Amino acid sequence: MDFAFDARTEELRVKLLAFMDEYVYPAEQVAHEQRARLASPWDTPQVVEDLKAEARRQGLWNLFLPDAEHGAGLTNLQYAPLAEITGRSPQLAPTATNCAAPDTGNMEVLAQFADEGQKKQWLEPLLAGEIRSAFAMTEPDVASSDATNITTHIERDGDEYVITGRKWYISGAMNPDCKIFIVMGKTDPDGADIRRQQSMVLVPRDTPGVTVDRAMQVFGYEDHYHGGHAEVTFDHARVPVSNLIGEEGGGFAIAQARLGPGRIHHCMRLIGMAERAIELMCRRAVSREAFGKALAQQGVVHNWIADARVTVEQLRLLVLKTAWLMDTVGNKGAHTEIQAIKIATPRAVVDIIDRAIQLHGAGGVSQDFPLAELYAGARTLMIADGPDEVHQRSLARREIKKYL
């Protein structure tokens, strides 16, 4: 395993780091100020559109897509360090480079499984950053950690599918630019194979019967930058049969294919969040005094910073190994490692950010520093994309199976 940056990765890293310093970090406060003046908190501040235009001009666009026809054509190993950099400003940088979830996963699904008509109608404007999208799977009335539990019905009626169900925490759906939902539901609820009951269909936002009911909060935040996390009702919403992605019964397999790369993206962005927290911790430590000496001279602060650095270096190596395995042996061959990073990374990053908050005192939980928002985002990822316990269960079973 060679994790040295190749020439292409290093070129993009240099450009992206400069883009962050020159454009993204200065835009963070500007975005907050502009958002406060918007007619709707879900509208996009102008500075975000300006960042998108500049990123596209510099070639820092669609870096996540390994398909060179649609994206940058990078491998997982090449993209991982770039995702880490954007994770240092998770509210702005992923959106600015058109590498923000859930659009990334949705574009991957469309690029891999959609037909040409679907790609023309939905993938192309997503790639251009002209629209946003949402992935509607999680439901409030069942344990959605088990995707076979979902109850949304997708029933065929002639040349149409009729979708009925309720979803929540549908990321991005509050954004008025969100024009399309990829909806996971059951087309064959009585099928013998519980993993062949689900299908995915494309449902335009303006379809009659689709109602975005409310924005769900995350630790009190509404996450305006990512388009919120909405509760959405599908009340006999009708779409053409041609809106089916792939084949009937293929939804579960598509979901699994979607999640592998997404976990790499999340974990590397989390490492970027941890690096931002360490930077803020160190700056705070050298600028504040308590009990007659700088915080940087306090032994407990030394321990926090040292432990954080060791943890980040360990996590980065594990995630890079996972990216390398995905590139060389595929998602199935990297199954254990994908689960391992999903378990280890959010948990450790939450702890690092928590220490940074503690070092900042009251400022750490305020809006004057990004730490509280970073904490909320990292803590949520212990639930999103499958709760940690689901991955622990699966990983333990794979380990035990070796000895049976």
C-alpha positions, 0 to 999 in steps of 0.5 A, spaced: 500 500 500 502 506 497 499 512 500 503 517 497 500 523 493 500 522 486 501 528 481 494 529 480 492 528 487 497 533 489 496 538 483 488 538 486 490 538 493 495 545 492 489 548 488 484 546 493 488 548 499 489 555 496 481 555 494 479 554 501 484 560 504 482 565 499 475 564 498 472 559 503 474 561 510 473 568 508 466 566 506 464 563 512 462 569 516 459 573 509 454 567 508 452 567 515 450 575 514 447 574 507 443 568 510 440 573 515 437 577 510 434 572 505 427 572 505 427 565 506 432 561 510 432 556 505 434 560 499 442 560 497 446 566 499 449 569 493 456 568 496 455 560 495 453 561 488 460 565 487 464 560 490 461 555 486 462 559 480 470 560 482 470 552 484 468 551 477 472 556 473 478 553 477 477 545 475 475 544 482 468 541 480 465 534 481 471 531 484 468 525 487 465 522 481 470 516 478 467 516 472 471 521 467 465 522 463 461 526 468 466 527 473 474 528 475 475 521 474 479 520 480 479 514 484 477 513 491 484 514 494 485 520 490 479 523 492 480 521 499 485 527 501 481 532 497 474 530 501 478 531 508 480 538 505 473 540 504 471 537 511 474 543 514 469 547 512 463 542 511 457 548 511 461 551 504 466 547 501 462 541 499 457 545 496 462 550 493 465 544 489 459 540 487 461 535 492 455 535 497 451 529 500 446 527 498 447 530 491 454 526 491 450 519 492 444 521 488 449 522 482 453 516 483 446 512 483 444 516 476 451 515 473 451 507 474 444 505 474 439 510 470 437 510 463 439 515 458 433 519 458 433 519 466 441 522 466 439 527 461 433 530 465 436 529 472 444 527 472 446 533 467 443 539 471 445 536 478 452 535 475 452 542 472 450 544 479 443 547 477 439 543 481 439 539 488 436 533 490 434 528 496 434 521 497 428 519 501 429 512 505 428 513 512 421 513 515 419 515 522 414 509 524 419 504 523 427 502 525 430 504 518 436 502 520 434 495 517 432 498 510 427 491 509 423 495 514 421 501 510 413 501 509 412 506 503 408 503 497 410 503 490 404 500 487 404 499 479 397 502 476 398 501 468 403 505 466 404 509 472 407 508 479 403 510 485 407 512 491 404 512 498 408 513 505 412 518 510 419 519 510 423 524 515 430 526 515 430 527 508 437 531 507 436 537 502 429 537 501 428 544 504 432 547 499 427 550 493 433 548 488 431 541 490 427 538 484 428 531 484 427 525 490 430 518 489 425 514 493 426 508 496 419 503 497 416 497 496 414 494 489 413 487 492 412 487 499 410 480 500 416 477 496 419 471 498 426 475 498 426 481 503 432 484 499 428 484 493 422 487 495 424 494 494 425 499 488 427 506 487 423 511 483 425 518 481 419 523 484 419 530 481 418 535 487 412 538 484 409 532 483 401 532 486 401 528 492 408 530 494 408 535 500 414 537 504 411 538 511 417 541 515 424 541 517 427 537 522 432 540 527 439 536 529 441 538 536 437 545 535 440 546 528 436 546 521 442 546 517 440 551 512 446 550 508 445 543 506 438 544 505 435 542 511 432 535 513 425 534 512 419 530 513 416 529 507 409 525 505 407 522 499 400 521 498 398 517 492 403 521 488 404 518 481 410 518 476 411 514 470 413 507 470 419 510 466 421 513 472 424 506 475 431 506 476 434 500 474 429 494 475 423 492 480 426 489 486 433 492 485 433 498 490 436 494 496 442 493 491 442 500 489 442 502 496 448 498 498 452 500 492 451 508 494 453 507 501 460 504 500 463 511 497 459 515 501 462 512 507 469 514 505 466 521 503 463 522 510 469 519 514 474 523 510 470 530 511 470 528 518 477 527 519 477 534 516 473 537 521 477 534 526 483 537 523 479 544 524 478 542 531 485 541 533 487 548 529 482 551 533 484 548 540 491 550 539 490 557 537 485 558 543 491 554 547 496 559 546 491 565 546 488 564 553 491 564 560 488 561 566 491 560 573 497 564 571 499 561 565 497 560 558 492 554 557 498 551 552 502 550 558 496 546 562 498 538 562 491 536 561 491 541 554 497 537 552 494 530 553 488 533 549 492 535 543 496 529 543 491 524 543 487 528 538 493 528 533 494 520 534 487 519 533 487 523 527 493 520 524 490 513 525 484 514 522 487 517 516 491 511 515 485 506 516 480 510 511 486 511 506 487 503 506 479 502 505 479 507 499 485 503 496 481 496 497 475 499 494 479 501 488 483 494 488 478 489 490 471 493 490 466 494 495 465 487 497 472 486 498 473 492 502 466 490 506 470 489 513 474 496 512 468 500 510 464 498 516 470 499 521 471 506 518 464 508 519 464 505 526 471 508 528 471 515 525 465 519 527 466 516 534 473 519 535 471 525 531 466 527 536 471 526 542 476 531 539 471 536 537 468 535 544 475 537 547 475 543 543 469 545 545 471 544 552 477 548 551 473 554 548 469 554 554 462 558 553 465 560 546 465 553 544 457 552 544 456 559 541 455 561 534 461 565 534 465 558 533 464 553 528 465 547 534 458 546 536 455 545 528 461 541 527 459 537 533 452 536 531 454 534 524 459 529 527 454 526 532 449 525 527 454 521 523 454 515 528 446 514 526 446 516 519 448 511 513 446 506 518 447 506 526 454 504 529 451 498 532 448 495 525 455 495 523 458 492 529 453 487 529 455 485 521 462 486 523 462 481 529 459 476 525 464 476 519 469 475 524 466 470 528 464 466 521 472 465 520 472 460 526 466 456 525 
